[in-house]
């Protein structure tokens, strides 16, 4: 659970600080039309979803009572 939390934190920080920055006038990312940015966004979202799911599943196992 600790490693999944560290991964989720790193992925969240990477999603907030976009590579290449943003355009000052429009607020859109500078690399929006590049295929590498799309790959980054999809892999970042997949990593965050999978690590969050891992945290929630482990937490539900941890707090459930043994019947």
Helices and strands as residue ranges (DSSP letters): H 2-16, H 35-63
